[in-house]
Structure formats: C-alpha cells, structure tokens
Amino acid sequence: MPSRDELNFLRKNRKAIGGFKLTDTHGSYHPDSYYWSATMTEFEHAAWALRFSDGQFHGLTKTLVPWALRCVRSAGPVIKKARSAR
C-alpha cells in the first residue's frame, strides 16, 4: 500500500500510469473516488485517503469505508528521481 507521498505521486502521474478507478459501482464518473494510503492519522483506526478528482487528502476511519486500494512495490526511488528532475 502506498504512503501518502507515494499516493500523491501516483495521482499526479495517473494518466501515464493508467488503471485508476474514477467511477462508481455503476460505471459512472464519481468525483469522490478515493484511494487509501498506508499513512495513519493521529486518530485511532484512521488513515489518509486521497480523492483523485481534486487531490485532497482526508483522514478517514478505515473500518467503515470501502474505498479503492492501489498496491505499489516501492515508489520511493521513482519519487526521488522525479523530484530531482524538476
């Protein structure tokens, strides 16, 4: 599961990467499509989720919300390389 920074990197490069869910269960565009990060908030049982439509992070309770998850191997070196290229 990606960290908060890794997930934000994936969102910024989503068109090149592809395969991100931006629709609801009926196949319609859904502006509140979130992806979970592995980064916990200061609250128990809550983690940061990223809304892909606008890039906003929200701290949400993990046990109540069935949002999407995008697994990564490790985007750390890719993020560092992309940042140094700027």
Legacy VTK file of the C-alpha trace (Angstrom):
# vtk DataFile Version 3.0
C-alpha trace
ASCII
DATASET POLYDATA
POINTS 86 float
0.000 0.000 0.000
1.468 3.408 -0.892
2.417 6.036 1.626
0.689 9.404 1.437
3.548 10.862 -0.652
3.635 7.840 -2.968
-0.120 8.025 -3.494
0.073 11.720 -4.332
2.835 10.939 -6.852
0.615 8.274 -8.430
-2.267 10.745 -8.711
-0.079 13.370 -10.369
1.071 10.751 -12.902
-2.235 8.856 -13.214
-2.641 9.422 -16.951
0.777 7.930 -17.726
0.309 5.066 -15.238
-3.345 4.276 -16.018
-5.754 1.846 -14.406
-7.137 4.092 -11.668
-10.763 3.783 -10.669
-12.545 7.094 -11.074
-16.059 5.697 -11.380
-18.748 4.458 -9.032
-20.090 0.893 -8.956
-22.383 1.665 -11.929
-19.514 2.810 -14.155
-20.387 6.499 -13.962
-17.742 9.116 -13.158
-17.656 9.632 -9.425
-15.971 12.823 -8.170
-15.420 11.374 -4.711
-13.299 8.401 -5.779
-10.769 7.915 -3.001
-7.683 5.730 -2.683
-6.279 4.668 0.680
-2.740 5.390 1.796
-0.741 3.445 4.379
-0.119 6.657 6.317
-2.062 6.739 9.573
-3.619 9.886 11.017
-3.309 10.874 14.659
-6.649 9.184 15.344
-7.003 5.501 16.127
-8.198 3.354 13.182
-7.895 6.241 10.710
-5.651 6.700 7.698
-5.227 9.274 4.950
-7.258 8.759 1.792
-6.727 10.757 -1.392
-9.651 11.934 -3.520
-8.308 11.551 -7.044
-10.727 14.053 -8.602
-9.121 17.051 -6.860
-6.046 15.807 -4.956
-7.478 16.448 -1.495
-6.384 14.207 1.388
-8.867 13.336 4.121
-8.299 11.442 7.357
-10.929 8.709 7.410
-11.874 5.735 9.546
-10.562 2.592 7.856
-13.197 0.229 9.221
-16.254 1.998 7.796
-15.374 2.969 4.240
-14.747 0.509 1.355
-12.640 2.704 -0.946
-10.177 1.572 -3.553
-6.633 0.466 -2.878
-3.709 0.632 -5.302
-0.761 -1.555 -4.371
2.787 -0.444 -5.152
6.142 -2.167 -4.880
8.011 0.920 -3.812
7.683 4.283 -5.467
10.324 5.843 -3.203
13.205 5.877 -5.733
10.848 6.962 -8.533
9.552 9.872 -6.443
13.089 10.992 -5.539
14.168 10.804 -9.186
11.095 12.755 -10.359
11.635 15.440 -7.721
15.318 15.848 -8.590
14.450 16.224 -12.292
12.363 19.343 -11.603
LINES 1 87
86 0 1 2 3 4 5 6 7 8 9 10 11 12 13 14 15 16 17 18 19 20 21 22 23 24 25 26 27 28 29 30 31 32 33 34 35 36 37 38 39 40 41 42 43 44 45 46 47 48 49 50 51 52 53 54 55 56 57 58 59 60 61 62 63 64 65 66 67 68 69 70 71 72 73 74 75 76 77 78 79 80 81 82 83 84 85
